[in-house]
Amino acid sequence: MKNTIKVERAKKDMTQQDLAEKVQVSRQTINSIEAGKYVPSTVLALKIARTFGVALEDIFELEAVDWA
Amino acid sequence: MEKNSILNVPLLSPGWKKLAFVFFPLPVLLVIGMAFVNPQSDPNDAAQMIYGFWAIGFGILNLTREKVEDEMIRSFRQQAFQTGFFWLIWGLAALMLINYLRYQSIASEMFTAYLVLFLLNLYIYGAFQYQKYMASKDEN
């Protein structure tokens, strides 16, 4: 699953640490999500979307491999 | 979302890691001390003592909370327990096969509870650390 967290962070001028504190996870977790190494839970994905004030689908997008 | 309290596993505070690391050199020192006191002691007893202490050490490490115990770490922890058990089964099967090829017998005496617990906890710890390493590799 790909995401645009890095872009959204840049728009809001937020660091990974800022976002991590807002959604109550570690900076490493945010880094892993951005890098596509970790897929967040629905709750965390919704928290991230709400932090940026956008819809979930605007940040997270399924890839072909997710259907395999 | 509410969590089922029966299935909840309480974790130890991070300070317990210091105690866990005491369990690694301690049995080696005890075995050396025992060898001086009783040179006729059985080497198998020494091995079992080391396995037992190391099993406790790794067990404490596996049940100790990380500084930030968020959902990714919890997910790694759950995966580590599953992977550790998987590796244990295959590792024991491999040992049995090697034992059979060498001695033509599938003896179970070599698998003591201490050895199995040590291997299980070691594999769980290894799988957990590997996931943390992979997640932190190439950080932006």
Backbone of each chain as ProteinMPNN parsed JSONL, in Angstrom:
{"seq_chain_A": "MKNTIKVERAKKDMTQQDLAEKVQVSRQTINSIEAGKYVPSTVLALKIARTFGVALEDIFELEAVDWA", "coords_chain_A": {"N_chain_A": [[0.854, -1.188, 0.0], [0.666, 2.127, -0.977], [1.489, 5.471, 0.109], [0.902, 8.973, 0.833], [2.057, 10.351, 2.88], [4.444, 11.682, 3.38], [4.309, 13.816, 1.603], [2.044, 15.143, 2.537], [2.967, 15.842, 5.041], [4.96, 17.628, 4.34], [3.425, 19.66, 3.24], [2.175, 20.616, 5.504], [4.322, 21.382, 6.917], [5.533, 19.649, 8.786], [7.49, 17.573, 10.924], [8.665, 14.131, 11.022], [8.729, 13.417, 13.659], [6.962, 15.272, 14.821], [4.512, 14.461, 13.708], [4.448, 11.864, 14.687], [4.171, 12.31, 17.439], [1.671, 13.501, 17.474], [-0.034, 11.406, 16.699], [0.56, 9.512, 18.507], [2.628, 7.502, 18.314], [5.876, 5.967, 17.684], [8.683, 7.762, 16.182], [10.033, 6.106, 14.464], [8.049, 4.382, 13.643], [6.424, 6.014, 12.054], [8.286, 6.598, 10.083], [8.661, 4.028, 9.007], [6.126, 3.542, 7.976], [5.915, 5.522, 6.024], [7.946, 4.664, 4.336], [6.833, 2.411, 3.374], [7.232, 0.041, 4.644], [5.775, -0.793, 6.754], [2.387, -1.429, 7.301], [-0.124, 0.543, 8.505], [-2.56, 0.147, 11.203], [-6.163, 0.296, 10.908], [-7.144, 2.15, 12.715], [-4.872, 3.743, 13.311], [-4.302, 4.693, 10.741], [-6.587, 6.219, 10.268], [-6.253, 8.14, 12.26], [-3.984, 9.444, 11.316], [-4.92, 10.475, 8.886], [-6.897, 12.188, 9.865], [-5.35, 13.971, 11.291], [-4.099, 15.363, 9.247], [-6.302, 16.404, 8.112], [-7.652, 15.327, 5.941], [-9.26, 12.946, 3.685], [-9.171, 9.377, 4.193], [-8.603, 7.904, 1.867], [-7.271, 9.759, 0.397], [-4.741, 9.719, 1.274], [-3.815, 7.062, 1.61], [-3.315, 4.396, -0.648], [-4.283, 1.543, -2.429], [-2.171, -0.984, -3.869], [-1.342, -3.013, -6.755], [-0.11, -5.306, -5.815], [-1.253, -5.651, -3.342], [-3.574, -6.955, -3.804], [-2.87, -9.435, -4.455]], "CA_chain_A": [[0.0, 0.0, 0.0], [1.485, 3.339, -0.98], [0.865, 6.582, 0.816], [1.448, 10.303, 0.549], [2.27, 11.002, 4.189], [5.585, 12.596, 3.271], [3.814, 15.011, 0.896], [1.134, 15.838, 3.459], [3.81, 16.431, 6.09], [5.638, 18.798, 3.748], [2.409, 20.723, 3.108], [1.893, 21.158, 6.852], [5.621, 21.691, 7.513], [5.652, 18.812, 9.988], [8.534, 16.548, 10.89], [8.167, 12.797, 11.399], [8.551, 13.43, 15.121], [5.722, 16.028, 15.101], [3.379, 13.591, 13.379], [4.481, 10.727, 15.626], [3.608, 12.761, 18.724], [0.22, 13.75, 17.295], [-0.801, 10.153, 16.597], [1.005, 8.688, 19.641], [3.487, 6.363, 17.975], [7.273, 6.402, 17.627], [9.099, 8.324, 14.897], [10.401, 4.961, 13.616], [6.825, 3.83, 13.051], [6.049, 6.919, 10.957], [9.28, 6.377, 9.026], [8.392, 2.729, 8.369], [4.892, 3.665, 7.19], [6.264, 6.322, 4.833], [8.795, 3.846, 3.458], [6.049, 1.261, 2.906], [7.669, -1.192, 5.317], [4.744, -1.181, 7.723], [1.034, -0.974, 6.968], [-0.759, 0.872, 9.796], [-3.911, -0.349, 11.47], [-7.214, 1.235, 10.473], [-7.218, 3.232, 13.709], [-3.739, 4.658, 13.115], [-4.479, 5.339, 9.429], [-7.612, 7.26, 10.442], [-5.656, 9.214, 13.067], [-3.073, 10.19, 10.433], [-5.762, 11.235, 7.948], [-7.568, 13.252, 10.612], [-4.315, 14.966, 11.625], [-3.882, 16.192, 8.054], [-7.593, 16.961, 7.707], [-8.037, 14.812, 4.612], [-9.891, 11.62, 3.717], [-8.224, 8.247, 4.228], [-8.226, 7.523, 0.49], [-6.368, 10.767, -0.161], [-3.375, 9.435, 1.757], [-3.453, 5.663, 1.377], [-3.842, 3.847, -1.91], [-3.924, 0.141, -2.644], [-1.376, -1.292, -5.052], [-1.712, -4.311, -7.345], [0.428, -6.385, -4.976], [-2.151, -5.833, -2.197], [-4.667, -7.843, -4.228], [-2.311, -10.764, -4.78]], "C_chain_A": [[0.893, 1.242, 0.0], [0.73, 4.481, -0.29], [1.572, 7.899, 0.504], [1.699, 11.085, 1.841], [3.382, 12.044, 4.098], [5.147, 13.924, 2.625], [2.941, 15.839, 1.831], [1.915, 16.516, 4.586], [4.47, 17.71, 5.59], [4.667, 19.979, 3.627], [2.177, 21.425, 4.443], [3.173, 21.564, 7.578], [5.804, 20.945, 8.847], [6.82, 17.845, 9.82], [7.888, 15.194, 11.217], [7.871, 12.757, 12.896], [7.254, 14.146, 15.505], [4.501, 15.129, 14.869], [3.283, 12.423, 14.366], [3.84, 11.113, 16.969], [2.103, 12.978, 18.627], [-0.585, 12.452, 17.318], [-0.332, 9.107, 17.613], [1.673, 7.375, 19.241], [4.927, 6.874, 17.95], [7.593, 6.988, 16.241], [9.46, 7.194, 13.916], [9.173, 4.366, 12.934], [6.374, 4.696, 11.874], [6.99, 6.721, 9.773], [8.996, 5.077, 8.266], [7.127, 2.785, 7.512], [5.187, 4.435, 5.904], [7.052, 5.504, 3.823], [8.059, 2.621, 2.923], [6.451, -0.048, 3.546], [6.624, -1.689, 6.297], [3.404, -0.588, 7.303], [0.306, -0.701, 8.282], [-2.126, 0.229, 9.954], [-4.921, 0.693, 10.974], [-7.282, 2.431, 11.415], [-6.098, 4.244, 13.483], [-3.864, 5.399, 11.781], [-5.504, 6.475, 9.53], [-7.076, 8.445, 11.257], [-4.763, 10.092, 12.182], [-3.887, 11.072, 9.473], [-6.418, 12.421, 8.648], [-6.577, 14.365, 10.981], [-4.083, 15.914, 10.448], [-5.181, 16.832, 7.549], [-8.02, 16.537, 6.314], [-8.689, 13.432, 4.771], [-8.812, 10.529, 3.656], [-7.689, 7.913, 2.834], [-7.307, 8.545, -0.17], [-4.912, 10.51, 0.231], [-2.929, 8.018, 1.386], [-4.113, 5.14, 0.105], [-3.361, 2.402, -2.074], [-3.1, -0.001, -3.906], [-1.792, -2.678, -5.553], [-1.275, -5.464, -6.445], [-0.475, -6.658, -3.759], [-3.309, -6.774, -2.52], [-4.178, -9.263, -4.469], [-2.532, -11.737, -3.638]], "O_chain_A": [[1.761, 1.395, 0.859], [-0.491, 4.446, -0.135], [2.687, 7.923, -0.018], [1.57, 12.308, 1.883], [3.28, 13.136, 4.658], [5.562, 15.003, 3.048], [3.072, 17.06, 1.913], [1.571, 17.613, 5.025], [4.537, 18.721, 6.29], [5.028, 21.13, 3.874], [2.007, 22.642, 4.509], [3.124, 22.035, 8.715], [6.171, 21.524, 9.87], [7.099, 17.366, 8.721], [6.731, 15.123, 11.63], [6.898, 12.148, 13.339], [6.531, 13.697, 16.394], [3.595, 15.046, 15.698], [2.199, 12.049, 14.814], [3.074, 10.345, 17.551], [1.356, 12.684, 19.56], [-1.677, 12.4, 17.883], [-0.775, 7.958, 17.58], [1.343, 6.301, 19.744], [5.175, 8.06, 18.167], [6.878, 6.748, 15.268], [9.229, 7.302, 12.712], [9.245, 3.905, 11.794], [5.989, 4.178, 10.826], [6.563, 6.681, 8.619], [9.081, 5.034, 7.038], [7.058, 2.158, 6.455], [4.754, 4.036, 4.823], [6.856, 5.629, 2.614], [8.604, 1.876, 2.108], [6.076, -1.121, 3.074], [6.592, -2.874, 6.631], [3.302, 0.599, 6.993], [0.134, -1.612, 9.091], [-2.762, -0.176, 8.981], [-4.558, 1.827, 10.662], [-7.453, 3.572, 10.983], [-6.337, 5.452, 13.464], [-3.568, 6.591, 11.7], [-5.316, 7.548, 8.957], [-7.401, 9.6, 10.981], [-4.783, 11.319, 12.283], [-3.582, 12.249, 9.277], [-6.487, 13.52, 8.098], [-6.926, 15.546, 10.982], [-3.894, 17.116, 10.634], [-5.157, 17.692, 6.669], [-8.671, 17.295, 5.595], [-8.669, 12.839, 5.85], [-7.711, 10.736, 3.143], [-6.496, 7.674, 2.646], [-6.646, 8.248, -1.165], [-3.983, 11.017, -0.398], [-1.813, 7.808, 0.911], [-5.283, 5.4, -0.175], [-2.184, 2.096, -1.881], [-3.28, 0.733, -4.877], [-2.5, -3.415, -4.866], [-1.975, -6.47, -6.323], [-0.464, -7.761, -3.212], [-3.946, -7.32, -1.62], [-4.976, -10.181, -4.663], [-2.131, -12.898, -3.729]]}, "seq_chain_B": "MEKNSILNVPLLSPGWKKLAFVFFPLPVLLVIGMAFVNPQSDPNDAAQMIYGFWAIGFGILNLTREKVEDEMIRSFRQQAFQTGFFWLIWGLAALMLINYLRYQSIASEMFTAYLVLFLLNLYIYGAFQYQKYMASKDEN", "coords_chain_B": {"N_chain_B": [[-10.879, 0.809, 20.743], [-12.002, -1.819, 22.805], [-9.969, -4.028, 24.755], [-9.546, -7.556, 25.156], [-9.303, -8.645, 28.366], [-8.456, -11.101, 29.342], [-6.805, -12.148, 27.403], [-4.811, -10.328, 27.346], [-1.371, -9.537, 27.593], [0.629, -8.649, 30.135], [3.43, -6.501, 30.141], [6.866, -6.266, 31.205], [8.598, -3.526, 32.823], [10.983, -1.374, 31.087], [13.359, -1.365, 32.586], [13.873, -3.939, 33.468], [15.428, -5.167, 31.59], [18.095, -4.854, 32.225], [18.413, -6.654, 34.339], [17.928, -9.01, 32.956], [20.214, -9.268, 31.361], [22.064, -10.021, 33.211], [21.681, -12.688, 33.537], [23.03, -13.979, 31.508], [25.988, -14.106, 31.653], [26.123, -15.215, 34.187], [25.481, -18.121, 34.607], [27.687, -19.276, 33.383], [29.812, -18.479, 34.964], [28.999, -19.741, 37.309], [29.145, -22.444, 36.545], [31.887, -22.718, 36.066], [32.8, -22.223, 38.651], [31.587, -24.38, 39.99], [32.909, -26.478, 38.769], [35.416, -26.215, 39.8], [34.918, -26.707, 42.495], [33.738, -29.263, 42.435], [35.195, -31.407, 40.543], [34.313, -33.736, 39.328], [31.801, -33.367, 38.344], [28.883, -33.698, 36.229], [29.099, -32.927, 32.811], [26.792, -32.551, 31.317], [24.944, -31.608, 33.133], [25.953, -29.091, 33.585], [25.563, -27.937, 31.087], [22.777, -27.947, 30.974], [22.203, -26.207, 33.029], [23.212, -23.816, 32.036], [21.589, -23.507, 29.745], [19.104, -23.202, 31.021], [19.379, -20.805, 32.552], [19.917, -19.001, 30.484], [17.584, -19.242, 29.051], [15.792, -18.045, 30.817], [16.857, -15.464, 30.819], [16.529, -14.621, 28.101], [13.78, -14.931, 28.032], [12.892, -12.947, 29.806], [13.774, -10.696, 28.391], [12.151, -10.928, 26.135], [9.687, -10.408, 27.2], [9.748, -7.835, 28.009], [8.878, -4.426, 27.93], [9.226, -2.136, 25.193], [10.76, 1.151, 24.853], [8.988, 2.886, 23.508], [6.046, 1.498, 23.115], [4.392, 0.937, 20.693], [1.861, 0.37, 18.079], [3.26, -0.797, 15.931], [5.474, -2.008, 17.106], [4.132, -3.797, 18.76], [3.0, -5.387, 16.821], [5.312, -6.445, 15.659], [6.194, -7.902, 17.837], [4.202, -9.85, 18.152], [4.514, -11.191, 15.715], [7.098, -12.106, 16.075], [6.835, -14.014, 18.118], [5.311, -15.928, 16.812], [6.977, -16.565, 14.614], [9.244, -17.414, 16.008], [8.323, -19.755, 17.224], [7.81, -21.263, 14.958], [10.404, -21.534, 13.853], [11.532, -22.983, 15.928], [10.2, -25.473, 15.807], [11.025, -26.434, 13.278], [13.787, -26.389, 13.696], [14.099, -28.268, 15.756], [13.184, -30.504, 14.429], [15.173, -30.711, 12.498], [17.372, -31.234, 14.134], [16.616, -33.716, 15.136], [16.672, -35.216, 12.8], [19.387, -35.054, 12.098], [20.439, -36.36, 14.306], [19.317, -38.854, 13.875], [20.539, -39.631, 11.47], [23.165, -39.782, 12.293], [23.226, -41.542, 14.516], [21.334, -43.454, 14.05], [18.95, -43.416, 15.489], [15.964, -42.04, 16.819], [16.143, -40.325, 19.281], [14.736, -38.801, 22.129], [15.919, -37.797, 24.322], [17.825, -35.846, 24.162], [16.493, -33.468, 23.912], [15.876, -31.459, 26.242], [13.691, -29.772, 28.571], [14.815, -27.359, 29.311], [16.571, -26.802, 27.195], [14.803, -26.595, 25.013], [13.182, -24.452, 25.834], [15.12, -22.466, 25.958], [15.973, -22.323, 23.247], [13.54, -21.595, 22.016], [12.983, -19.07, 23.203], [15.273, -17.725, 22.398], [14.999, -17.722, 19.594], [12.636, -16.24, 19.332], [13.492, -13.785, 20.351], [15.489, -13.208, 18.48], [13.965, -13.011, 16.108], [12.396, -10.803, 16.706], [14.294, -8.734, 17.087], [15.381, -8.713, 14.548], [13.256, -7.781, 12.97], [12.998, -5.203, 14.016], [15.444, -4.178, 13.266], [15.254, -4.275, 10.466], [13.195, -2.454, 10.099], [14.36, -0.101, 10.932], [16.417, 0.203, 9.219], [17.918, 2.018, 6.555], [16.8, 4.53, 7.216], [14.894, 7.534, 6.714]], "CA_chain_B": [[-11.488, -0.519, 20.829], [-11.679, -2.477, 24.071], [-9.157, -5.236, 24.614], [-9.94, -8.665, 26.009], [-8.324, -8.658, 29.457], [-7.916, -12.457, 29.542], [-5.756, -12.371, 26.42], [-3.794, -9.286, 27.469], [-0.096, -9.956, 28.192], [1.308, -7.501, 30.739], [4.871, -6.516, 29.881], [7.71, -5.711, 32.266], [9.135, -2.197, 32.498], [12.279, -1.507, 30.398], [14.454, -1.579, 33.538], [14.122, -5.384, 33.638], [16.445, -5.618, 30.617], [19.392, -4.919, 32.924], [18.434, -7.922, 35.076], [18.007, -10.096, 31.973], [21.592, -9.428, 30.886], [22.839, -10.684, 34.274], [21.477, -14.135, 33.401], [23.861, -14.574, 30.45], [27.307, -14.564, 32.136], [26.014, -15.847, 35.507], [25.634, -19.583, 34.646], [29.051, -19.645, 32.978], [30.619, -18.32, 36.172], [28.579, -20.799, 38.242], [29.665, -23.73, 36.055], [33.338, -22.704, 36.324], [32.936, -22.366, 40.096], [31.224, -25.756, 40.356], [33.949, -27.378, 38.262], [36.527, -26.146, 40.762], [34.479, -27.34, 43.743], [33.525, -30.693, 42.178], [35.689, -31.694, 39.181], [33.642, -34.929, 38.776], [30.401, -33.055, 37.991], [28.47, -34.103, 34.882], [29.052, -31.787, 31.868], [25.405, -32.35, 30.87], [24.29, -30.756, 34.137], [26.441, -27.727, 33.338], [24.889, -27.445, 29.876], [21.369, -27.682, 31.307], [22.161, -25.007, 33.876], [23.411, -22.665, 31.131], [20.345, -23.363, 28.948], [18.042, -22.707, 31.907], [19.605, -19.383, 32.859], [19.771, -18.219, 29.237], [16.146, -19.235, 28.722], [15.182, -17.004, 31.671], [17.341, -14.178, 30.319], [15.817, -14.27, 26.855], [12.355, -14.825, 28.371], [12.662, -11.605, 30.361], [13.922, -9.728, 27.287], [10.979, -11.023, 25.246], [8.481, -9.908, 27.875], [10.01, -6.472, 28.482], [8.334, -3.387, 27.063], [10.131, -1.194, 24.55], [10.543, 2.514, 25.356], [7.687, 3.249, 22.923], [5.396, 0.225, 22.771], [3.26, 1.313, 19.836], [1.252, -0.764, 17.361], [4.238, -1.49, 15.086], [6.261, -2.866, 17.996], [3.24, -4.904, 19.17], [2.876, -6.268, 15.654], [6.597, -7.161, 15.57], [6.259, -8.846, 18.947], [3.323, -10.989, 17.831], [5.151, -11.929, 14.618], [8.298, -12.754, 16.612], [6.431, -15.227, 18.838], [4.874, -16.903, 15.805], [8.158, -17.001, 13.866], [10.097, -18.153, 16.935], [7.759, -21.101, 17.382], [8.006, -21.934, 13.662], [11.823, -21.903, 13.784], [11.778, -24.018, 16.935], [9.714, -26.759, 15.289], [11.922, -26.883, 12.199], [15.105, -26.614, 14.299], [14.054, -29.544, 16.471], [13.078, -31.557, 13.405], [16.503, -30.848, 11.891], [18.232, -31.913, 15.113], [16.211, -35.129, 15.173], [17.142, -35.84, 11.563], [20.846, -35.194, 12.226], [20.637, -37.399, 15.309], [18.968, -40.142, 13.264], [21.556, -39.967, 10.476], [24.426, -40.104, 12.974], [23.143, -42.659, 15.469], [20.226, -44.342, 13.663], [17.885, -43.462, 16.49], [15.306, -40.758, 17.069], [16.054, -40.229, 20.738], [14.23, -37.507, 22.567], [16.588, -37.387, 25.561], [18.652, -34.656, 23.945], [15.65, -32.267, 23.999], [15.374, -31.19, 27.587], [12.817, -28.596, 28.644], [15.676, -26.171, 29.363], [17.083, -26.535, 25.837], [13.688, -26.159, 24.167], [12.801, -23.095, 26.253], [16.205, -21.565, 25.552], [15.901, -22.126, 21.794], [12.317, -20.846, 21.696], [13.158, -17.656, 23.581], [16.332, -17.165, 21.541], [14.427, -17.491, 18.256], [11.686, -15.122, 19.442], [14.294, -12.563, 20.5], [16.139, -12.975, 17.182], [12.961, -12.567, 15.131], [11.967, -9.454, 17.102], [15.387, -7.793, 16.796], [15.526, -8.65, 13.088], [12.204, -6.889, 12.456], [13.333, -3.829, 14.412], [16.577, -3.771, 12.438], [14.759, -4.041, 9.099], [12.373, -1.235, 10.107], [15.193, 1.093, 11.139], [17.406, 0.268, 8.143], [17.665, 3.041, 5.516], [15.847, 5.545, 7.704], [14.947, 8.845, 6.039]], "C_chain_B": [[-11.061, -1.191, 22.134], [-10.906, -3.761, 23.827], [-9.635, -6.292, 25.585], [-8.891, -8.845, 27.109], [-7.719, -10.04, 29.691], [-6.726, -12.698, 28.607], [-4.622, -11.349, 26.516], [-2.536, -9.827, 28.158], [0.585, -8.73, 28.795], [2.817, -7.607, 30.527], [5.629, -5.843, 31.022], [8.237, -4.347, 31.844], [10.54, -2.355, 31.901], [13.468, -1.761, 31.328], [14.819, -3.045, 33.739], [15.173, -5.916, 32.666], [17.805, -5.768, 31.273], [19.51, -6.247, 33.673], [18.612, -9.091, 34.102], [19.453, -10.341, 31.546], [22.508, -10.04, 31.944], [22.782, -12.203, 34.096], [22.36, -14.774, 32.321], [25.251, -14.988, 30.94], [27.212, -15.393, 33.426], [26.183, -17.375, 35.487], [27.034, -20.045, 34.253], [29.974, -19.558, 34.188], [30.292, -19.416, 37.181], [29.164, -22.152, 37.845], [31.172, -23.82, 36.323], [33.592, -22.916, 37.825], [32.648, -23.785, 40.552], [32.282, -26.753, 39.919], [35.158, -27.375, 39.21], [36.17, -26.892, 42.043], [34.343, -28.85, 43.563], [33.942, -31.034, 40.747], [34.99, -32.885, 38.52], [32.219, -34.626, 38.282], [30.13, -33.347, 36.51], [28.408, -32.881, 33.955], [27.636, -31.5, 31.357], [24.627, -31.455, 31.832], [24.68, -29.298, 33.915], [25.708, -27.12, 32.137], [23.433, -27.083, 30.186], [21.223, -26.425, 32.15], [22.293, -23.748, 32.993], [22.149, -22.434, 30.294], [19.229, -22.735, 29.79], [18.176, -21.221, 32.191], [19.405, -18.526, 31.606], [18.306, -18.16, 28.795], [15.428, -18.156, 29.533], [15.576, -15.62, 31.159], [16.602, -13.731, 29.068], [14.312, -14.12, 27.106], [12.021, -13.447, 28.919], [12.764, -10.556, 29.251], [12.686, -9.728, 26.381], [9.718, -10.438, 25.871], [8.69, -8.512, 28.465], [9.557, -5.461, 27.44], [9.448, -2.571, 26.41], [9.844, 0.2, 25.106], [9.223, 3.064, 24.819], [7.064, 1.951, 22.417], [4.162, 0.552, 21.931], [2.792, 0.11, 19.006], [2.246, -1.501, 16.468], [5.066, -2.452, 15.932], [5.407, -4.057, 18.452], [3.08, -5.914, 18.037], [4.156, -7.092, 15.47], [6.68, -8.245, 16.639], [5.405, -10.087, 18.652], [3.946, -11.854, 16.731], [6.343, -12.718, 15.144], [7.934, -14.049, 17.346], [6.017, -16.32, 17.851], [6.081, -17.471, 15.051], [9.078, -17.837, 14.749], [9.618, -19.582, 17.111], [7.985, -21.924, 16.099], [9.454, -22.413, 13.528], [12.143, -23.016, 14.774], [11.383, -25.393, 16.396], [10.651, -27.293, 14.217], [13.32, -27.184, 12.732], [15.15, -27.953, 15.011], [13.958, -30.707, 15.495], [14.438, -31.797, 12.753], [17.446, -31.576, 12.84], [17.915, -33.402, 15.186], [16.737, -35.874, 13.957], [18.651, -36.079, 11.628], [21.175, -36.329, 13.195], [20.368, -38.788, 14.712], [20.05, -40.585, 12.292], [22.875, -40.391, 11.143], [24.342, -41.377, 13.799], [22.029, -43.659, 15.151], [19.179, -44.481, 14.765], [17.284, -42.068, 16.658], [15.08, -40.681, 18.577], [15.594, -38.847, 21.138], [14.963, -36.989, 23.799], [17.368, -36.09, 25.395], [17.833, -33.364, 24.075], [15.119, -32.089, 25.408], [14.492, -29.947, 27.537], [13.651, -27.319, 28.632], [16.161, -25.791, 27.964], [15.974, -25.969, 24.951], [13.259, -24.727, 24.526], [13.858, -22.072, 25.85], [16.11, -21.269, 24.059], [14.684, -21.292, 21.403], [12.49, -19.354, 22.0], [14.229, -16.969, 22.75], [15.768, -16.808, 20.166], [13.444, -16.316, 18.284], [12.457, -13.805, 19.519], [14.94, -12.196, 19.165], [15.157, -12.425, 16.161], [12.505, -11.14, 15.43], [13.037, -8.419, 16.745], [15.574, -7.628, 15.294], [14.487, -7.684, 12.492], [12.496, -5.429, 12.797], [14.479, -3.294, 13.558], [16.097, -3.428, 11.022], [13.943, -2.741, 9.021], [13.235, 0.015, 10.22], [16.246, 1.263, 10.049], [16.974, 1.304, 7.109], [16.635, 4.061, 5.986], [16.026, 6.856, 6.967], [15.193, 9.953, 7.068]], "O_chain_B": [[-9.892, -1.134, 22.516], [-11.136, -4.481, 22.856], [-10.073, -5.983, 26.693], [-7.735, -9.158, 26.826], [-6.596, -10.148, 30.184], [-5.763, -13.37, 28.977], [-3.597, -11.487, 25.848], [-2.628, -10.496, 29.187], [1.068, -7.867, 28.062], [3.406, -8.672, 30.712], [5.102, -4.97, 31.71], [8.313, -4.045, 30.653], [11.217, -3.347, 32.17], [14.479, -2.316, 30.897], [15.941, -3.36, 34.134], [15.744, -6.984, 32.887], [18.574, -6.671, 30.943], [20.561, -6.888, 33.654], [19.347, -10.037, 34.382], [19.87, -11.488, 31.387], [23.595, -10.52, 31.624], [23.719, -12.913, 34.46], [22.425, -16.0, 32.236], [25.671, -16.114, 30.674], [28.11, -16.18, 33.726], [26.965, -17.895, 36.284], [27.512, -21.075, 34.728], [30.807, -20.435, 34.415], [31.186, -19.957, 37.832], [29.622, -22.914, 38.697], [31.673, -24.86, 36.75], [34.474, -23.68, 38.216], [33.362, -24.335, 41.39], [32.53, -27.748, 40.599], [35.827, -28.393, 39.392], [36.994, -27.611, 42.608], [34.772, -29.627, 44.417], [33.121, -30.957, 39.833], [35.056, -33.042, 37.301], [31.512, -35.536, 37.848], [31.02, -33.255, 35.665], [27.735, -31.901, 34.277], [27.311, -30.364, 31.009], [23.778, -30.661, 31.426], [23.855, -28.392, 34.039], [25.293, -25.962, 32.16], [22.921, -26.06, 29.73], [20.256, -25.676, 32.014], [21.584, -22.761, 33.184], [21.694, -21.299, 30.152], [18.506, -21.853, 29.326], [17.207, -20.469, 32.085], [18.796, -17.458, 31.666], [17.851, -17.161, 28.239], [14.569, -17.444, 29.013], [14.742, -14.718, 31.075], [16.112, -12.604, 28.989], [13.65, -13.292, 26.48], [11.009, -12.849, 28.556], [11.944, -9.641, 29.177], [12.234, -8.678, 25.923], [8.796, -10.026, 25.166], [7.914, -8.061, 29.308], [9.811, -5.61, 26.244], [10.495, -2.347, 27.018], [8.819, 0.415, 25.752], [8.433, 3.638, 25.568], [7.504, 1.383, 21.417], [3.031, 0.453, 22.406], [3.258, -1.013, 19.199], [2.102, -2.705, 16.259], [5.328, -3.581, 15.518], [5.895, -5.185, 18.524], [3.03, -7.123, 18.26], [4.097, -8.283, 15.164], [7.164, -9.349, 16.393], [5.833, -11.219, 18.875], [3.915, -13.083, 16.8], [6.582, -13.851, 14.725], [8.629, -15.057, 17.218], [6.339, -17.493, 18.04], [6.2, -18.682, 14.869], [9.629, -18.844, 14.303], [10.422, -20.513, 17.143], [8.306, -23.112, 16.152], [9.703, -23.553, 13.137], [12.948, -23.898, 14.475], [12.14, -26.356, 16.516], [11.029, -28.464, 14.242], [13.97, -28.125, 12.276], [16.125, -28.693, 14.888], [14.566, -31.758, 15.698], [14.813, -32.939, 12.487], [18.225, -32.43, 12.416], [18.812, -34.24, 15.283], [17.19, -37.015, 14.06], [19.138, -37.151, 11.268], [22.063, -37.145, 12.945], [21.077, -39.755, 14.993], [20.441, -41.752, 12.275], [23.6, -41.241, 10.628], [25.262, -42.194, 13.791], [21.812, -44.606, 15.906], [18.595, -45.549, 14.943], [17.991, -41.06, 16.642], [13.984, -40.935, 19.075], [16.012, -37.845, 20.556], [14.683, -35.89, 24.277], [17.552, -35.333, 26.348], [18.394, -32.295, 24.317], [14.014, -32.535, 25.717], [14.542, -29.173, 26.582], [13.26, -26.32, 28.029], [16.163, -24.617, 27.593], [16.177, -24.992, 24.231], [13.008, -23.903, 23.647], [13.533, -20.954, 25.45], [16.161, -20.11, 23.646], [14.78, -20.395, 20.565], [12.186, -18.497, 21.171], [14.119, -15.785, 22.433], [16.028, -15.726, 19.641], [13.425, -15.496, 17.366], [12.119, -12.835, 18.841], [14.942, -11.032, 18.764], [15.473, -11.485, 15.433], [12.258, -10.36, 14.511], [12.735, -7.369, 16.177], [15.887, -6.537, 14.819], [14.807, -6.876, 11.62], [12.274, -4.533, 11.982], [14.494, -2.124, 13.174], [16.494, -2.409, 10.455], [13.99, -2.024, 8.022], [12.893, 1.064, 9.675], [16.888, 2.309, 9.949], [15.784, 1.441, 6.827], [15.715, 4.414, 5.249], [17.142, 7.252, 6.633], [15.271, 11.127, 6.705]]}, "name": "protein", "num_of_chains": 2, "seq": "MKNTIKVERAKKDMTQQDLAEKVQVSRQTINSIEAGKYVPSTVLALKIARTFGVALEDIFELEAVDWAMEKNSILNVPLLSPGWKKLAFVFFPLPVLLVIGMAFVNPQSDPNDAAQMIYGFWAIGFGILNLTREKVEDEMIRSFRQQAFQTGFFWLIWGLAALMLINYLRYQSIASEMFTAYLVLFLLNLYIYGAFQYQKYMASKDEN"}
